[in-house]
Amino acid sequence: MVATPSFDRPVHVPERVLVRKLDRESVLLNLDSETYFGLDAVGRASGHC
């Protein structure tokens, strides 16, 4: 199930998700599901990652 983002609340990164910043991108890795996401500069700015 995918949650619909709400832009009127702050973004919360769960404890079991690692965030690493690489130049103008960020990578998020969920340690439980082993799923990862890459954010470009726009995604990084909007998600505060």
N, C-alpha and C positions, 0 to 999 in steps of 0.2 A: 504494500500500500504506500503510495507516494503522497506526502503532505503538500498541500497548497501553501506557498509562502505568503506571509502577510507582511507588507511593507510598513506597517504602523507599529511593529514591535521589533526589538533588537534581535539580532541573530545570535543563537547560542550553539556553540560547538560542543557536543557531548565529550565526556572525559575519555572515552575509548576511541576517539577520532584524533589522529595525528594530522597536524597542518604544517607544511613546510613551504617556505617562500623561496622561489627561484627566479631571480631577476624580476621580470614583470608578471610572473605567473605564480600560482599557488597550487599545491597538490594536497588533497585531503584523502586520508586512508582510514577506513573503518576497520579496526583491529578485530572486531567480532565477525563481520561478514567477508572481510578481505576485499571489499569493494573500494575502488578509488575513483576520484573525480579530479579533473584538471580545470582550473579557473584561469581565464586570460585576464588581462588588465581590467577590463570592464567588470567581469564577475568578481574579481578580487576586491575592487573598489566598492561594489554594491553589497558584498557579503562581509566586508571588514575582516578578511582573512589575510 
